[in-house]
Amino acid sequence: MFKIIVAHDLNRVIGNGPNIPWYIKEDFLHFKETTLNHIIIMGSTTFNSIGKVLPNRTTIIVNFTSDFESKGCEVVTDINVLIKRYYQSEEVVYICGGASIYKAFLPYTQELIISEIQNTYEGDVYFPEYKNNFVLISQEEKQEFIIKRYLRQVNG
């Protein structure tokens, strides 16, 4: 089962180049607590911006060329391999970015966990539009952001 975890501003900005435009310690702690002891999937650009393997998580890096290696991670060049492996699985797998990885996995994602930063920032990387396909099920207000949880709408 895929869940996306992301922080975006009020305009869905998630990055300015390879950098996150804000530093909110409480949101980083929320990310850590949510993903701890789970599988996380991210693109190589996101992984390189973090600069290390995150402890106590199984890390899968998506890189569309075969020349990327990182000790302690699985590297996959085709997301279809991951979709086949985890889409129907009971195991929770967190999609952690960046923009192209979010966009690729969004159609296969059952839940979104969004830290909506209560401000606007300059940036050139955006989270894809999602509100037409997901319904808000809960929100938890923090000092500088709101954790919003969405589930995929079931049409029918």
Salt bridges, closest charged atoms under 4 A:
GLU74 OE2 - ARG85 NH2 2.81
GLU111 OE1 - LYS3 NZ 3.06
GLU111 OE2 - ARG149 NH1 3.01
GLU116 OE1 - LYS148 NZ 3.17
GLU129 OE1 - ARG12 NH1 3.27
GLU140 OE2 - LYS142 NZ 2.85
